[in-house]
Amino acid sequence: MSDELDPEIAALLNSATSDASEERYDLKAAELKMKAKEDYENRTSAGRSIHEVDLSLTEFAPIEKPFLETPSEVFNDPAYYKTALSNENQSAQRVHQILSKYLTCKDPKDRTVYRQQIVTAYWELLRGMAGKAGDPNLAMPKRMMLRYAVLLPSLFRPEQKDFFSTFKIKNETNEPVLYVDEWFKEIAAGRMNNSMTDEAKAVHTKNMSADEAASAEQSRLMQLQSKNSGKLQNAENILNIKENERAMLETELRTKIDNIMDHPVVMGYEPHKSALSEFQRKTFAEITDYLHRLSKNDKELAKAFSEYQEAKEVFDNVQNKMQSGGPAITITNDTEAVKTEFDTVRQMAKMTIGRQGNQFPVFTREFYHCTEKGTGVRENVIEVLRWIESLDPGVFHRVHKNVPNRIVPYTLLVPTYGDRGFCWEPFDRYNRVTSRGRIVVPMYPRDLQIAVLTAVADLRWQVAKEKASYYWMEEGLTGQYFQHFEQNKLKGDVKEYFIEDYILWMTKESTGVQRLDRDVRGIFWRNIPFPKALKEDLRKRSLVYDELCKKDANREMSDGY
């Protein structure tokens, strides 16, 4: 009887050993990947300022409880109206007089006149109140007036009052979505710069006092710090990416080496162990490849660390200069900055409404027709932004040195009856790398989803235009769209056409309903791509999307040559 095993049994044993080895390796790799994912997801943003851009975040966190379970009693306060108007400038008395006439007037013509007069008087009242937004002791009726334009609670319907009483006062989301009073508070504290305007004020230091000159120097250093902050954040982000890449390579390498060193005992020939399996021998070439990749990563990591060190030294140097100025020039409540920002915010409010829209500045049941989910409170707006990002994953990405940085813009919620949001600035003029842009959204639109979409579409257009710079009509997203615009001899504002097409792209094309021109669909498919899973779902619905997916595959193949 031969001591050799039957060839079929030997082959079966080798296969089982190889399969078991592969299975152990796959399980170990899966465990490591799962742990890495858990570590990433467990990185909490608790205590993080809304002004700090956390480049590790990839999406908005779902809001499980958007409203208070125990409603506030602020709108039930019988002295609400009196408190809101007390201790204000002369405009408070004027607002009271005009509003009284408006509410009691029966003549439609006179009512129209009073309605127009309220607009001017009310905004002058807010001008005096804006500087107080940073006061932690500001009376709640005044804050609600700034935030929601609620001047007189009797203008609510009962169910509307109950609904507004459930709005959360504090920003529990830690997202840069702010109400008007919060916006002014951050400006006054110096944590946010004034919104960019076309006219920049010239600074003359010759006739300045010592305090004014020191304040101007502090402002200059803050701008420099903002600029250097972007470089530092981006350098640190690249360094983190390279370190994470090294950790993954080392983990994979260690796992493969452990796999090679795993020698199961040969059954019947204990304690002797088996030779390397076919699967183990294959890993030799893979280990060599990982070593080459690790060597390349090490060079890139060393360069990234050097750039990070340089950026950190510059940042610390500016920080030390700012601190050496002493507490006398530390901005704690910059009322001048708030006054400047107030004029900008008023202009923003007008833009959400448009020339033909309803300019009435006070909340009233007469003009409020929103649903609960359609009201532009912070939590609802964030949910719309989350939906947008789920369909357009790159919407908030800005690429620097081939690294996409997710940077959510500051979002100002203005209590107007406007229908369109817009982008005020795509990024800070002093920090184009990691600064937040600024978009504005009306709180009481006919369709909140469309209002937010118009703002995000405007942001996308402006970021792409700034990226292409002088060649915006030729290169990138704006260049391709502009060429389509010219070829079809369309008339009007090219950006407005883009915004309307973006809305169709997000609301119709994402569901398989074809509403866009064929060329526009191709431009958006390449430059504003849907997630891969959605693309695969769409290609099953129509040959149009299937053809676009095939073109994607062809481009991927051609990129390899």
Sequence and secondary structure as in RCSB ss.txt:
>XXXX:A:sequence
MSDELDPEIAALLNSATSDASEERYDLKAAELKMKAKEDYENRTSAGRSIHEVDLSLTEFAPIEKPFLETPSEVF
NDPAYYKTALSNENQSAQRVHQILSKYLTCKDPKDRTVYRQQIVTAYWELLRGMAGKAGDPNLAMPKRMMLRYAV
LLPSLFRPEQKDFFSTFKIKNETNEPVLYVDEWFKEIAAGRMNNSMTDEAKAVHTKNMSADEAASAEQSRLMQLQ
SKNSGKLQNAENILNIKENERAMLETELRTKIDNIMDHPVVMGYEPHKSALSEFQRKTFAEITDYLHRLSKNDKE
LAKAFSEYQEAKEVFDNVQNKMQSGGPAITITNDTEAVKTEFDTVRQMAKMTIGRQGNQFPVFTREFYHCTEKGT
GVRENVIEVLRWIESLDPGVFHRVHKNVPNRIVPYTLLVPTYGDRGFCWEPFDRYNRVTSRGRIVVPMYPRDLQI
AVLTAVADLRWQVAKEKASYYWMEEGLTGQYFQHFEQNKLKGDVKEYFIEDYILWMTKESTGVQRLDRDVRGIFW
RNIPFPKALKEDLRKRSLVYDELCKKDANREMSDGY
>XXXX:A:secstr
  SS  HHHHHHHHHHHHHHHHHHHHHHHHHHHHHHHHHHHT   TT  TTS  TT  S    S  S SS   GG
G TTHHHHHHTT  THHHHHHHHHHHHHH   HHHHHHHHHHHHHHHHHHHHHHHTTTT TT  HHHHHHHHH  
  GGGS HHHHHHHTTS SS  S SSEEEHHHHHHHHHTTSS     SS      TT  HHHHHHHHHHHHHHHH
HHHHHHHHHHHHHHHHHHHHHHHHHHHHHHHHHHHT   B TTSTT B    HHHHHHHHHHHHHHHHHHHHHHH
HHHHHHHHHHHHHHHHHHHHHHHHT GGG  S  HHHHHHHHHHHHHHHHHHH TTS    S  TTT    STTS
  HHHHHHHHHHHHHH TTTTEEEETTEEEE   EEEEE S     EEEESSBTTBTTT   EEEEESS S HHH
HHHHHHHHHHHHHHHHHHGGGTTTSHHHHHHHHHHHHTT  S HHHHHHHHHHHHHHTGGGT   S HHHHHHHH
HHS   HHHHHHHHHH HHHHHHHHHHHHHHHHHT 
